[in-house]
Amino acid sequence: MSKLTLSADKKPIRQAKKLAAENGTSVSGMFSNMLKAMGRNSGFGDPPAPLTGKATGLIRLPAGAEDERLPEEALAAKYGGRK
């Protein structure tokens, strides 16, 4: 693994350390994951797995849909119950 030194103001550094600690990782690990995610979103990085690539774009979410509520709403629609 290579080493990289970055400079930033004190406040963002404190925020990064706090966020990393809250997520059980290091600032370096968090930065690395962020770059990987940004690379995937910009077309760089690893291509999606075959199944993911086939599934991409198969559904359209309704406007205002909340990702964390989708499984609950799908089960309610399929089996009845409250939404």
C-alpha positions as CSV (number, residue, x, y, z in Angstrom):
1,M,0.0,0.0,0.0
2,S,1.3,3.5,-0.9
3,K,1.2,6.5,1.4
4,L,-0.4,9.8,0.5
5,T,-0.3,13.0,2.6
6,L,-3.1,15.5,2.3
7,S,-3.6,18.9,3.8
8,A,-6.9,20.4,5.0
9,D,-8.3,22.8,7.5
10,K,-8.7,21.6,11.1
11,K,-12.5,21.4,11.0
12,P,-12.8,19.0,8.0
13,I,-10.0,16.8,9.6
14,R,-11.9,16.6,12.9
15,Q,-15.1,15.8,11.0
16,A,-13.4,13.1,8.9
17,K,-11.9,11.5,12.1
18,K,-15.2,11.5,13.8
19,L,-17.1,10.1,10.8
20,A,-14.4,7.4,10.4
21,A,-14.7,6.4,14.0
22,E,-18.5,6.3,13.9
23,N,-18.2,3.9,10.9
24,G,-15.5,1.7,12.4
25,T,-12.8,2.6,9.9
26,S,-9.8,4.9,9.5
27,V,-9.7,8.2,7.6
28,S,-7.4,6.4,5.1
29,G,-9.9,3.6,4.7
30,M,-12.8,6.0,4.3
31,F,-10.9,8.1,1.8
32,S,-10.0,4.9,-0.2
33,N,-13.6,3.8,-0.2
34,M,-14.8,7.2,-1.3
35,L,-12.4,7.2,-4.2
36,K,-13.5,3.7,-5.3
37,A,-17.1,4.8,-5.2
38,M,-16.4,8.0,-7.1
39,G,-14.5,5.9,-9.7
40,R,-17.4,3.6,-10.2
41,N,-19.8,6.5,-10.7
42,S,-17.5,8.1,-13.2
43,G,-17.0,5.0,-15.3
44,F,-13.6,4.1,-13.8
45,G,-12.9,1.2,-11.5
46,D,-14.2,-2.3,-11.5
47,P,-17.1,-3.1,-13.8
48,P,-20.3,-4.3,-12.2
49,A,-20.7,-8.0,-11.7
50,P,-22.6,-9.8,-14.5
51,L,-25.9,-10.1,-12.6
52,T,-25.7,-6.5,-11.5
53,G,-25.0,-5.3,-15.0
54,K,-28.1,-7.3,-16.3
55,A,-30.3,-5.9,-13.6
56,T,-29.3,-2.3,-14.0
57,G,-32.2,-0.2,-15.3
58,L,-34.8,-2.9,-15.0
59,I,-37.1,-0.9,-12.7
60,R,-38.0,2.7,-12.3
61,L,-38.6,4.0,-8.8
62,P,-41.6,6.3,-8.2
63,A,-40.7,9.9,-7.6
64,G,-39.9,10.5,-3.9
65,A,-39.4,6.8,-3.1
66,E,-37.2,6.1,-0.1
67,D,-34.7,3.3,-0.6
68,E,-34.9,2.1,3.0
69,R,-38.8,1.8,2.7
70,L,-38.9,-0.1,-0.6
71,P,-38.6,-3.6,0.8
72,E,-41.3,-2.9,3.4
73,E,-43.6,-1.4,0.8
74,A,-43.0,-4.3,-1.7
75,L,-43.9,-6.9,1.0
76,A,-47.0,-5.0,2.0
77,A,-48.1,-4.8,-1.6
78,K,-47.5,-8.5,-2.2
79,Y,-48.9,-9.9,1.1
80,G,-51.2,-7.2,2.2
81,G,-50.8,-5.2,5.4
82,R,-50.0,-1.7,6.3
83,K,-47.8,0.6,4.3
